[in-house]
């Protein structure tokens, strides 16, 4: 039986009984603060990609399966893990099966491709959701090999999707075609711009909304520590889309989240390149001579643009620090207000200056986990109806952020002074 003939049983939802929830600074988002998952029917998940984003690593806090396990408890059943590397997939499954989440993974089947997986789907294994953490080079497009979303909507119609950022590495216009296809299909989609779910970010949105503020300017700075970034492909723009598209995308997304849509025709940018005197880095952990000169990443990118509202935006991304800690912050200015978000990835702090007060108020929300919030909200919408919990980044929204990152990269490349 073809999978699409029985897809309606996979997503049974009650109508939403409440509007999208307002920001609650007291909501418990850290996993160790959650109530134990309630018992109930199995929740079947297909996971695409056995890499770090889905299964965790020492490099960062991401680990989607860990959040799914804590959200669903013994209800979680991972029916399939799709990854071309059987060795990698079996390795992560062995680790899971040696832990307290054995019941979620003991029957998981590894498939090398989505086509192989679809040949085995039955009504009993049809998923309630698909978690996509495969490299962006294989999705977000319309061409074979880049069209995972098209395969998913054809083979698993209307099954809700979680998709990691960036949405693609290919042409921007194709990402918007994928967005329209998902919309026409009626797919419930959440894209992994997890910084939107931070309580400090939601507090910023609350301040802007409640005071009817019009953002005047946004200034974002993302300064990375590079000496332990030892993947050669990361330093190669032909293998990885570059630090603006792949890394600064979170800050471009927050700029849009606070400031609204960008007039892409206004984007201007300059870069510091590897061959310029100021671009000579002393602790690159890879042999950069193995990368063609035209494909080596910039050391600094500085961009400015106008929002459609008239506000001004700017971004500085730098491959400059050593050690391990990054320096990241974003400023939002409105009439009488300064909102300064510091270190959103590790220890988020919000500095607020209000009218009539020259001093800054400091807000910290302990035990916040935006990764858990984005996972939890999507599961709630699947089970209880769209609007039950806010999904803060749709595919269309994420495609617009993708377009901004490419506009910045291309603007910077147009102004490069050749060696």
Secondary structure as the mmCIF struct_conf table of DSSP 4:
data_model
#
loop_
_struct_conf.conf_type_id
_struct_conf.id
_struct_conf.beg_label_comp_id
_struct_conf.beg_label_asym_id
_struct_conf.beg_label_seq_id
_struct_conf.end_label_comp_id
_struct_conf.end_label_asym_id
_struct_conf.end_label_seq_id
HELX_RH_3T_P HELX_RH_3T_P1 UNK A 3 UNK A 10
HELX_LH_PP_P HELX_LH_PP_P1 UNK A 14 UNK A 16
BEND BEND1 UNK A 18 UNK A 18
HELX_LH_PP_P HELX_LH_PP_P2 UNK A 19 UNK A 23
TURN_TY1_P TURN_TY1_P1 UNK A 25 UNK A 26
BEND BEND2 UNK A 30 UNK A 30
HELX_RH_3T_P HELX_RH_3T_P2 UNK A 31 UNK A 33
BEND BEND3 UNK A 34 UNK A 34
HELX_LH_PP_P HELX_LH_PP_P3 UNK A 35 UNK A 39
BEND BEND4 UNK A 41 UNK A 41
STRN STRN1 UNK A 43 UNK A 48
BEND BEND5 UNK A 51 UNK A 51
HELX_RH_AL_P HELX_RH_AL_P1 UNK A 52 UNK A 55
STRN STRN2 UNK A 57 UNK A 57
TURN_TY1_P TURN_TY1_P2 UNK A 58 UNK A 59
STRN STRN3 UNK A 60 UNK A 60
BEND BEND6 UNK A 61 UNK A 61
HELX_RH_AL_P HELX_RH_AL_P2 UNK A 64 UNK A 72
HELX_RH_3T_P HELX_RH_3T_P3 UNK A 73 UNK A 75
STRN STRN4 UNK A 76 UNK A 82
BEND BEND7 UNK A 84 UNK A 84
HELX_RH_AL_P HELX_RH_AL_P3 UNK A 86 UNK A 97
TURN_TY1_P TURN_TY1_P3 UNK A 98 UNK A 98
BEND BEND8 UNK A 99 UNK A 99
TURN_TY1_P TURN_TY1_P4 UNK A 100 UNK A 101
HELX_RH_AL_P HELX_RH_AL_P4 UNK A 102 UNK A 105
TURN_TY1_P TURN_TY1_P5 UNK A 106 UNK A 107
STRN STRN5 UNK A 109 UNK A 111
BEND BEND9 UNK A 112 UNK A 113
HELX_RH_AL_P HELX_RH_AL_P5 UNK A 114 UNK A 118
TURN_TY1_P TURN_TY1_P6 UNK A 119 UNK A 120
TURN_TY1_P TURN_TY1_P7 UNK A 123 UNK A 125
BEND BEND10 UNK A 128 UNK A 128
STRN STRN6 UNK A 129 UNK A 132
BEND BEND11 UNK A 134 UNK A 134
HELX_RH_3T_P HELX_RH_3T_P4 UNK A 136 UNK A 138
BEND BEND12 UNK A 139 UNK A 143
TURN_TY1_P TURN_TY1_P8 UNK A 144 UNK A 145
BEND BEND13 UNK A 146 UNK A 146
HELX_RH_AL_P HELX_RH_AL_P6 UNK A 148 UNK A 155
BEND BEND14 UNK A 156 UNK A 156
TURN_TY1_P TURN_TY1_P9 UNK A 157 UNK A 158
STRN STRN7 UNK A 160 UNK A 163
HELX_LH_PP_P HELX_LH_PP_P4 UNK A 164 UNK A 164
BEND BEND15 UNK A 165 UNK A 166
BEND BEND16 UNK A 169 UNK A 170
HELX_RH_AL_P HELX_RH_AL_P7 UNK A 172 UNK A 185
TURN_TY1_P TURN_TY1_P10 UNK A 186 UNK A 186
STRN STRN8 UNK A 189 UNK A 191
HELX_RH_3T_P HELX_RH_3T_P5 UNK A 194 UNK A 197
BEND BEND17 UNK A 198 UNK A 198
HELX_RH_AL_P HELX_RH_AL_P8 UNK A 199 UNK A 210
TURN_TY1_P TURN_TY1_P11 UNK A 211 UNK A 212
STRN STRN9 UNK A 215 UNK A 225
TURN_TY1_P TURN_TY1_P12 UNK A 227 UNK A 228
HELX_RH_3T_P HELX_RH_3T_P6 UNK A 232 UNK A 235
STRN STRN10 UNK A 236 UNK A 236
TURN_TY1_P TURN_TY1_P13 UNK A 237 UNK A 239
BEND BEND18 UNK A 240 UNK A 240
HELX_RH_AL_P HELX_RH_AL_P9 UNK A 243 UNK A 246
TURN_TY1_P TURN_TY1_P14 UNK A 247 UNK A 248
HELX_RH_AL_P HELX_RH_AL_P10 UNK A 249 UNK A 259
STRN STRN11 UNK A 262 UNK A 272
TURN_TY1_P TURN_TY1_P15 UNK A 274 UNK A 275
BEND BEND19 UNK A 276 UNK A 276
HELX_RH_3T_P HELX_RH_3T_P7 UNK A 277 UNK A 279
BEND BEND20 UNK A 282 UNK A 282
BEND BEND21 UNK A 285 UNK A 286
HELX_RH_3T_P HELX_RH_3T_P8 UNK A 288 UNK A 290
BEND BEND22 UNK A 291 UNK A 291
HELX_RH_3T_P HELX_RH_3T_P9 UNK A 293 UNK A 295
STRN STRN12 UNK A 296 UNK A 296
HELX_LH_PP_P HELX_LH_PP_P5 UNK A 297 UNK A 298
BEND BEND23 UNK A 299 UNK A 299
STRN STRN13 UNK A 300 UNK A 307
TURN_TY1_P TURN_TY1_P16 UNK A 308 UNK A 309
BEND BEND24 UNK A 310 UNK A 310
STRN STRN14 UNK A 312 UNK A 321
BEND BEND25 UNK A 323 UNK A 324
STRN STRN15 UNK A 327 UNK A 334
TURN_TY1_P TURN_TY1_P17 UNK A 335 UNK A 336
STRN STRN16 UNK A 337 UNK A 342
TURN_TY1_P TURN_TY1_P18 UNK A 344 UNK A 346
BEND BEND26 UNK A 347 UNK A 347
STRN STRN17 UNK A 349 UNK A 353
TURN_TY1_P TURN_TY1_P19 UNK A 355 UNK A 356
BEND BEND27 UNK A 359 UNK A 359
HELX_LH_PP_P HELX_LH_PP_P6 UNK A 360 UNK A 360
STRN STRN18 UNK A 361 UNK A 363
TURN_TY1_P TURN_TY1_P20 UNK A 366 UNK A 367
HELX_RH_AL_P HELX_RH_AL_P11 UNK A 370 UNK A 384
TURN_TY1_P TURN_TY1_P21 UNK A 386 UNK A 387
BEND BEND28 UNK A 388 UNK A 389
HELX_RH_AL_P HELX_RH_AL_P12 UNK A 395 UNK A 414
TURN_TY1_P TURN_TY1_P22 UNK A 415 UNK A 415
HELX_LH_PP_P HELX_LH_PP_P7 UNK A 416 UNK A 418
#
